[in-house]
Amino acid sequence: MWRISTKLTLAAAVAIASVMAVNGASRLERERETFRADIEHDHLVLGRALAETTGTLFDLAGPEEALRAVEQADQRRQHVRIHWRTTAEESIASEEQTEGRERFLVTRVPVVTEAGAVGAIELRESLAPLDEYARGTLARIAWLAALSVAVCAALIHLAGWLVVERPLRRLIAAIRRIGQGELTAALPVEGRDELALLGRELDEMRRQLDALGREAARESDARLSALEQLRHADRLSTVGKLAAGVAHELGTPLNVVAARAKMIRAGESTGAEIPEDARVIGEQAERMTKIIRQLLDFARPRPADRAEHDLRALAEGAAELLAPVASKAGVSLAVVAREPVPARVDAGQIHQVLTNLVLNAIQAQPDGGEVQVAVHATPSAWTVEVRDRGPGLTPEARERLFEPFFTTKPIGEGTGLGLSVVHGIVEEHGGSIEVSDAEGQGTVLTIRLPRSPRGEG
């Protein structure tokens, strides 16, 4: 990943190199023009002097002496070739000519005698020194530019690291701690630049998040406490509904215990009958103890604890708890499961869900009937279906079935909280609950709990 200081350094290096390249090109062009102007000036000075001398010799000594003077001048100059041109020039002219790969500067100066223009002095000089000078100048400019770019890049990189990158790294580290939930450590806010301002704003955000987090935690604890109290109240309400059935269920073993005890006290049981009566009394007492323990276990509040439990066993436990109520209402209970269905759930909460659903299914059949609890597993979810053979639900009741305090029962017979609590528990497990019509008659409530861990908490 490109760092900010590196990006700033590259951008500055490119900018500096571009400026120096433009400046170098301009400087090179100026020096080339200056060098060429110097050569051209030398040509003009020398050409005019030769032209004036040659014109005078033409008038005083004749053409031969004049041409001989031109040849002698050519021999004395090594870097400039001097020639006589018979073509009469009207004015001084300079131009560049190319022969092969070499360039030349050619200057022609008219020779004027008393008789008029008789020819011209031509000066031809190679521009190779100019090209060599240009190459040397270009090399010096390039070397200077490279050195300048390197020095400036190093200084900019150091400044970027000190002024931008190092403070940003500290801010990023602090922001990561905030992202991990650590809201107590203050952010670095030294200085008066924009990064320090950003640090102060982020630190203020951290303080606000810390305060909001504490408030949210308090509200969450209060909500969880209220929710647990609501669920406990629902369990106690269910226990109240079970009381009549349990009282009926306890009546038979109590009568047996009382009768056997009277027989022993009256001396009607003798010999081997006494141990048999004691055994019967013990069995009935154990039966009553089990019934009472089931009620107490159901009513007792429990902390949330997700672990692996058998859904079939939980369904059978709910059916066993509600068996007295179902028997009194003339409703038969059946748990359908081919094999154990292990699932990662909160056993107490799911037992409450199943008890509520089965109890509602029993109460939906006042004239007797059947409640079936089917438990099975699919590759993606654990499924529990509670089916009754009651008259079914109206469209309005189906839409509002899981609303708090909504009930289809007569006033005083229901709080309207049971199915709302069921819906909340299922949602906490990451699952869903659906209501549909059973085939023929009745209602089916289907719970789906995902096998993925998204429902765990």
Secondary structure as UniProt FT lines:
FT   HELIX           4..60
FT   HELIX           63..76
FT   STRAND          80..85
FT   STRAND          93..99
FT   TURN            100..101
FT   STRAND          102..113
FT   TURN            114..115
FT   STRAND          116..126
FT   HELIX           128..160
FT   HELIX           161..165
FT   HELIX           166..179
FT   TURN            180..181
FT   HELIX           194..266
FT   TURN            271..272
FT   HELIX           273..299
FT   STRAND          306..310
FT   HELIX           311..329
FT   STRAND          331..336
FT   STRAND          342..346
FT   HELIX           347..363
FT   TURN            366..367
FT   STRAND          369..377
FT   STRAND          381..388
FT   HELIX           395..399
FT   TURN            400..402
FT   TURN            404..405
FT   TURN            411..412
FT   HELIX           418..428
FT   TURN            429..430
FT   STRAND          432..437
FT   STRAND          443..450
FT   HELIX           453..455
//
